[in-house]
Amino acid sequence: MSENSGFVRRNAWLWSVLTFAVGFVFGPGIVWQYAELRSRAEARADDRIRLERELYERLQVLANDVLSKFPRHFILRDAFFEDKEAYEQRTERLALDQKLVSLIGEYNRLEAKLARLENRKPRWFVVPVPRPDPPALVMIVPSDEPSPPAEGPTPERKREGLFEALDEDLKSLKQSEGLTEKP
């Protein structure tokens, strides 16, 4: 026993250094700070994944909602070009166009946020609407007179109000997000 106590007394400085090192490492020291930092990083990664998942789910709901409204849009658009005096259909068409612009604008804003989060370029919503057919062109050419130029589609038929509104909304979104397109 005296041999062990002699060892302890002779190396008292060693015990104080070991006690300090163990206290530093396992006390409020480096190990606990590293563990806390690591748990914070994992929590941030979990939050980011959760946010991405929520954004993807919301994008899917918006896309389904927009695509479900387009069949009605086709019907109202065609009816509008056939009979411009049908005010109920015209009002319904304008309301539906505004709803579509609103939904597609929200989709594009969420996509911009998701693209920034994932550090990629945004994938904007592509409107699956073919442009309306121009009216049938009939050209009567008298033999003695020079032929008049053929009439093309009216400006209203060239660019629908829905497309103009979507272009304006996307342009303002790109300016607010600081996004530019390459020519």
Residue, then its C-alpha position, 0 to 999 in steps of 0.5 A: m500500500s505504501e508503494n501505491s501511495g508513494f507513486v501517487r505522491r511522486n506523480a501528483w502533478l500528473w494527476s492534476v494534469l489528467t484531471f484537468a484534461v478529463g474535465f476539459v474534454f468531458g465537462p463543458g468542453i470540446v466534445w459537448q460543443y461538437a455534439e451540440l453543433r452536429s445535432r444543430a446541423e442535423a436539425r437544419a438538414d431535417d428542416r430543409i428536407r421537410l420544407e422541400r417536401e412541403l413545397y413539392e406537395r404544394l406544387q403538385v396540388l397547384a399543378n393538379d388544380v391548374l390542369s383541372k381548370f383547363p378543359r373548362h377554359f377551352i370550352l369558354r375560350d372557344a365559345f367566346f370566339e364564336d359568340k362575343e355577346a354571351y356575357e355570362q360566358r365572358t364573365e366566367r371566362l374572365a374569372l377563370d382566366q384570373k384564377l388560372v393566372s393567380l394559381i400559375g403565379e403562385y406555382n412559379r413563386l413556390e418554384a422560385k423559392l424551391a429552386r433557390l433552396e436547391n440551388r438550381k434554375p427554376r422550372w416554370f409552369v408551362v401552359p398546356v394550351p394551344r393557341p386558338d385557330p385563326p378564322a378561316l381565310v377566304m380570298i376572293v380574287p377578281s380577275d381584273e383587280p389586284s388581290p387585296p392582302a389576306e387578313g390574318p388573325t386579329p390581335e385578340r386572337k394572336r395573344e390571349g389575355l391569359f397569356e399576356a397576364l402570365d407573361e407579365d406575372l412571370k416577368s415581374l417575378k423574374q425581376s423581383e427574384g433577380l433572375t435573368e434569362k440568357p438570350 
